[in-house]
Structures are given as C-alpha cells and as structure tokens.
Amino acid sequence: MRSITRAGWAVMTVLSTLIVLLVSRYVTFDPDTFFGVQRATYLAHELPLGIHIFGAMVALLLGPWQFSARLRRRSPRSHRRIGRGYLLGCLVGGIGALLLAPLAYGGPVARLGFACLGVAWLVTGGTGLWMIRRGRVEDHRRWMVRSFALTFAAVTLRLMLMAAQAAHLDFRTSYVVIAWLCWVPNLLLACWFTRAHPAGQADRSLVRVKVGSGGEDL
Ligand code: HEM
C-alpha cells in the first residue's frame, strides 16, 4: 500500500511537470501555439491569459513537492517557502482563471464549470493558509490536499481531452463535460481521502513510505 502511495506521488509529480512543460509554450505569447479554437479570444485577452498561466504553472510545478514528508522534516523552511510560492501561484492563477472563465470555449455550462473550479481553488488554498496560521496542522494538510487535487485538474483535463480525441468523440460536447469532469471527481476523492484517515494518520498514509526495513519518507 505504501509503495503504491509512493508510486502515485511519482506519477502525480511527473504528470504535473510534463503539463507545465507542455503549457510553457504560452510564455512566448506566440499565437500559433494557442488553443486553436480560442486563438482570437486569447489574443484579445492576453493579460488575463498571461496572469492565469504564469500563476497556474508555478502552482502545478511546486504543489507535488509539498507532499514530501522528507522535505518537511529535513527543511521546514523550504516547505514554508515552497508553500508560499504555491499559494501565490494559486491566488494569481485563480484570479486569472476567474477572468478567463466567462470567455471559455464550450458555452455557459463549460464556463460555469471553470468558474466553480476557480472559486473552489481559491477557497481551498485560502482555507489551507488560514488553518496553518492558526496552528491547525492536520486541517491545513487536509485543505492543501484538496487544493492540489484541484490544481491537478489541469492534468486530468488534458488527459481526458486526449482520450476523447482518441475515441473520436465530438470535441465541443467532450469539452463541456470535461470542464466538470476534470475536477469534481478529484475533489470528491481528496475529500474522501482526507476524511477516511483520523487525525495523525493522514500524514503517514499520504507521504510516508517504508523502504526496506529502515523506513524512509518520500
Ligand atoms: C485549477 C484551476 C484552474 C482553472 C479554474 C482554470 C481555468 C481556465 C480557463 C477558464 C481557461 C480558458 C479555457 C478556454 O479558453 O476554453 C484556461 C486556460 C488555460 N489554462 Fe487554466 N485553469 C486552472 C488551472 C490551470 C493550471 C494548473 C494550468 C497549468 C499549469 C493551466 C493552464 C492553462 C492554459 C495553458 C490555458 C490555455 C488553454 C490551453 O491551451 O490549454 N490552468 N484555464
């Protein structure tokens, strides 16, 4: 079970990093690299797009490392610094997301899906910060797991779009459905996962991995 958790963390980190690399093409602001059906919209709204992508990339790149108990134990200062960077990324990326949501492809249902994701992203990150400021470590951990489950929607969205394309499904319909499907299951799973473990066990089940007989954290 613990090695599955470790493998899960590795998969999550690799996928997150790959998506950051994939979307880093946007930093050139070359319209040829933009999401084709939204090119004209993005050209007319480069500022919110840039704000969103810059903040979101930082959050997706830093987020997985916050689940490393080894890093937290060996360098709590690094955990705090990376955590501040992650939350700033969520704040900036979330504001950009809320500015982009009314412009999203797919019509009102997709737009509402992205807007709800943006609000949930800001709320979970803000609550995680509020909890740690009050010294409620276990609650902080729970809310940060929920926050990253939502950040990870950027990965699930792209994987689902690829699967829909491979299955030759109608792009617009798939996009509307995936605007919700990319994050609601992630959030439910994170809520279940963080509730299923009584306080004190969540840390071990999330990040501690016993390697051989010595025992080692991720
Ligand atoms: C988790 C909260 C997020 C929300 C609410 C959100 C929302 C949005 C919205 C509404 C759009 C416009 C979509 C459209 O034009 O149809 C968008 C586009 C985009 N977002 Fe996000 N986003 C989030 C996270 C992320 C993350 C973590 C990344 C990657 C690091 C990211 C990267 C992008 C990129 C690159 C685009 C341009 C479209 C594309 O080429 O995929 N977003 N986002």
Boltz pocket constraint, residues with backbone or C-beta under 6 A from the ligand:
constraints:
  - pocket:
      binder: B
      contacts: [[A, 19], [A, 20], [A, 23], [A, 26], [A, 33], [A, 34], [A, 35], [A, 38], [A, 52], [A, 53], [A, 56], [A, 57], [A, 58], [A, 59], [A, 60], [A, 93], [A, 97], [A, 98], [A, 100], [A, 101], [A, 102], [A, 103], [A, 104], [A, 105], [A, 106], [A, 114], [A, 115], [A, 117], [A, 118], [A, 119], [A, 121], [A, 150], [A, 151], [A, 152], [A, 153], [A, 154]]
      max_distance: 6.0
